[in-house]
């Protein structure tokens, strides 16, 4: 299948728009993690209640993801992505208001916007850049990780410079606002036939495919371990004697490390007959580093780099599998919706469960051991999803 976009100027405008949308899909959510202790202290929240700030967007991802392909069928992918950016802007504004209830409501709204973007970007890439799925998936993953790292590194200094945690979180609106400005031309040139009515057939059939479930659980279990670590790493490090600023810096390093595989994985994938070996290897990196945080906390920088690279590479592989294993843009959107719905509902259980375990035991080692075991299971599904096959559903 050849690439759809032919005009060089339109192509570059589309690529910049995709990358700017990608920049909003993590930072507006994970940027809150370095500030969780400040938020918890101000509102007197328990660890489990604070974990809800990580869980709510994940629940929104899980609930909204299956609906995204249907929205795109009705109004087009471009307009759906524009609405996603508007939702993220609205959520950031509501989250920054001085009310604990509105903070949770705003967080959920942000989750709905991110869910639309997460599901539709792989389908858009399959449609417009069908021959370069791995390359463009890598590029938007790098952008996502780099923006998240920038946000994590800046929120604590901004909060400490007089703006407080609310001002720091409000600052994150710069990412979706930029994306909205650059996506306006795509709104005007929207292809409302982006995903046609035949997508409904793919939506139903995809849930009966074993390969679709293997891709889904590989991506989904990675979401589970990633969001446990991304949500609780600053608290884990602070409990091990690190300062809030140092923990925030390592949180930023984690996000940079998740971006790094975007430069490497697409190049490696082109030289591979299938992806079994790399899928198993990167999943094992997550398992080893989770144990490392527990057993050798003084080497947190090393474990942060290893976990970030492993989880980032797993995400890129999982998203690339959506394009490689699907036989059409319709099917890619349906598989993306399935993988992200199941994955994020799994992930939503992680942060509050690990928070409750911490509250019950007063330590993080059981949670870290659980992350390592889940990563081993993820390696099994990576080996299955990495086989060179296409989903075939009637």
N, C-alpha and C positions, 0 to 999 in steps of 0.2 A: 504494500500500500504506500503511495507517495504522500508527501507532506502537503497539507491543504493550503497553507499560506504561501503565496508566490511573490507578492510585492515586497521588496526589501524594506521599505519604510514601514509598512504595516507589520511585517514580520518582527522588526526590532521593537516597535511600539508594543506589540503583543508580548514579546519576551520580557521587556522591562516591566510591563504590567503584571505578568505572572510572578516575576521575582519579588516585586513589591508586595503583592498579595501574600506570597510565601513568607515574607518578613514579618507579617502580622500574626501568623497562625500559631506561634509559640510564645513570643515575647509578651503578648498581652495577658497571657495566662501564667507562665512560669516566672515572669518578672516579680510576682507577688511573693515568691518563696523566701527570698532573703529578708523580707519584712514581716514574716509570719509571727516572729517572737514579739515584735512591737505591737502588732495588731492584737495578738492574744493578751498582752499585758494591758492594753488600753481598754479592751472590752471584757476582760476577766474570763476568757474562754478556756475550756479544757483542751488537752492535746487532740482528743477525738473531734471536738467541735471545730477546732482550727483546721483539722484535716478535711472538713467539709468544703473549705475554700478550694482545696485541690479536687475534691470529689464532684462538686456540683458541675463544673464544666465537663467532666468526663461523662457524667450522667446525661448531660445535654448532648454531648457527642453521640452517645449510644442511642438516644431516643430520636434525634433529628437526622442522623446519618441515613437511615432507610428511606426518609422522605425526600432527600436531596435530589435524587435522580428524577423523581416525579415533578418536583418544582422546576427543574431544568427542562423537562419535556414541555411544560406549559409556557414558560416565559423565556427559555434559552439559557445557556450556560453563562453567557456574559452578564446578563441582567441578574441572574441568581448570585453571581460572585460580587456584583456591585451591592446588592442587598446585604450580603454577608459582611462587607466592610462597614456598611451603615449600622448594622446590629452591633458590631464590635465597638464602634465609636460610642453608640448609645450606652452600651454596657459599661464602658470605662467611665463615662460621665456619672452614671447612677452609682457605680461602685465607690466613687470618690466622695459621695455625699456623707454628711456626719450622722449615719444611722447604721446600726449593725444589721438590721433587716434589709436595708437597701444595699448594703455591701454584698449580701448573699444573692439578692435579686440581680444586681448588676453583674455579678460573677456568672450567674446562670445565662444571662443574655449574651455575654461574651462567648460562652460555650456554644450557644446556638449559631452564632456567626462563624466561629471557627469550624464547627461541624460541616456547614455548607461548603466552606473553602477546602477543607480536608478531603471531602468526597469528590468534589467536582474537578479539582486541579489534575488528578491522574487521568480522568476522562477527557479533559480539554487537551492534554498533552498527547494522548492516544489519537485524538481526532486530528489535531493540527500538526503534530510532529511524529507521525507514526513510525518513521524509520529511525528516530533518535530518542526513543523512550528512556533508555538508561542514562543518556547524556543529560537530558533536560530534568529528569527526576533527580539526578545528582546535583545539578545546578540549583534547583529550588530547595533541596535539602541543605546545601551549603548556606544559602541565603537565610533560611529559617534558623539554622543553628547560630550563624554569625550575629543576626539581629537579637536572638535570645541572649547570647553571651554579652552583647553590648548592654542590653536592658538590665541583666542581672548585676553587671559590674557597676552600673550607674545609679541604680535605685537607692542603695544605702547612702552613698555620698550626697545625693540630692536631698534625701530625707534628713540627713544630719546637718545640711547647710541652711536649715530654717524652713524648708517647705513641708517637713513632716512626711509620714508615710502616704498620706492622701495625695499630697502634691506630687510625690515621686510616682505614684501609680497613674495619676492624671497625665503626667508627662508622656506616658507610653502611647497616648493618643496620636502622637506624631506619625507613628507607623501606619495605621489605617487611613489617616487623612492623606498622606502622600500616595498611598495605593489608590484611593478614590480619585484623586486628581488625574493620575496616569491611566486609570481604567475608563474614564469618561468616553474616549473615542470608541472603545469596545462596546459600551452601552449603545451608542448610536449605530454601530455596525453589527448589532447583535444578530446571530443566526438562530432564529427561533426553532429551527428544525434540527438543532444540535443533537438532541437525542430523541429519536422519533418514537411513535407509539409502540413499535415492536419491542422497545425496551421493557415493556411490561412482562413479556414472555421470558426475557432473560432474568428479570427480578424473581419470578417464581421458580424457574428451573435451576438457578444458581445454587439455591439452598439444598438441592439434592446431589450436588457434585462433591465427591470425596476430595478431589484436588482443590476445589474452592475452600473446603473446610481446612485443608492443610495450610493453604496460604493464609486463611483467616486466623488460625491459631498461632502460626508463626508470628504474624504481625501483632495479634492481640496479646499474646503473652509478653512480647517485647513492650507493648504499651503498659502492661501491668507493672513490670519491673522498672521501666523507665520512670513512670509517674510516682512510684514509691520513692525512688532515689531522688528524683528532681524535687519532690515535695518535701522530703524530710532530711536531705543531706545537710543543709545548714544547721538544723537542730541536732543531728547526729554528731557533726563536727564540734558544735558548741559544747555538747555533753562530754566530748573527749578533750576539752581544754582549749579549743581554738576560739579566737575572738570573733565577734559578730562580723567585723569587717573582713577578717581573713576567711571566714566561712563563706561570706558573700563573694569574695574573689574566686574561691574554689568552685562555687556554684557557677560563676561565669566561665571558668576554665572548663567545667563539665560540658557546657553548651557549645563552647568552641570545639571541644574534642568530638562532640556529636556531629559537627559540621565537617570536620576533616575528611571522613570517608567519602564525602561527595566528590573530592578531587581524585580519589584513588579507585573506588569501587567501579564506576562506569568503564574505566580503562581496562581493569582486570576482567570484567564481565565479557567484553568483546573477544577475549582470548580463550574463553571457556566454553566447552561443549555443553555443560550444564552447571548449575550453581550449588550442588550439594556440599562440596568441600568448604567453600567460603561461608555458606549458611551455618554449618555446624561450628566452624572455627569462631565466628564472631559471637555466636550465642555462648560458647564456652568462655569467651573473654568476660562476658557479663557475670557468669557464675564465679570465676576466679576473683574478680575485683570486689564482688559483694563480700566474699569471705575475707578478702584483704582488709576491707574497712573494719571488720570485727577483730581479726587476729593481729594486724600490724597497723594500727591507726596512725602511727607517726609517718607512715608512707602514703598519706592520704592523697598527695599530689599524683603519685604513680597510679593509684587505684582509680582516681578521677579520670585520668587520661585513658586508661585501659577500658573502664566502663563506658566512658563517653564514646570512644571509637567503636567498641563492640555494639552498643545500643544504636548508635547513629548508623553504622553499617547495616545492622539488622533492619532498621526502618527503611533505609534506601532499598535494600534487597526486597523487602516486603512490598513496597510501593512499586518497584520495578516488576515484581512477579505479577502484580495486578495487570500491567500492560502486556507482559510477555505471555502470561497464561490465558488471557482473554483473547477471543477471536475477533472482536469488534469494539468500537467506542461504546456501543450500547452495553455490551457485556462487561466492559471495563468499569463503567459507572455502577452497574449492578453489583459487581464483585467488590468494588471500592466501598459501596454502601454496606454490604454484608460484613466485610472485613472490619470496617471501622465501627459499625454498630456493635458487633460481638466483642471486638477488641476493647472498645472504650467502656462497655458495660463491665467487662472483666476488670479493666484498669480502675474503674470507679470503686471497686471493693477494696483495692489495695491500700491507699493512704489512710482511710479511717480504721481499717482492720489493724494495720501496723501501729497506728496511734493508740488504739485500745490495748494492744499487746504491750506497748511501751508503758502506758499508764498502769497496767496490771503488774508488770515486772520491774519497772524503774530502769530498764536497760534496753538497748537496741539490738543485742546480738541475736535474739530469736528471729526478729524481723529480717535481719541480714541473711541468716541461714535459710529462711523461707525464700528470699529472693534468689539465692544461689540454686536451690532445688527447682524453682520454677524455670530458671534459665536453662537448666539441664533438659527439662521437658521441651522447652522451646527449641533446643538443638535437634531433638528427634523430629519435630515437625518441619524444621528447616531442611533436614535431609530429605524428607518426603516432598516438600514443596519445590525443592531445588531441581527436581528431575525435569528434563526437557520435554514437556508435554503441554498440550492446550486443553482447556476445558471444553467439553463437548456435551451440551445440553439441548434437549429438544424443545 
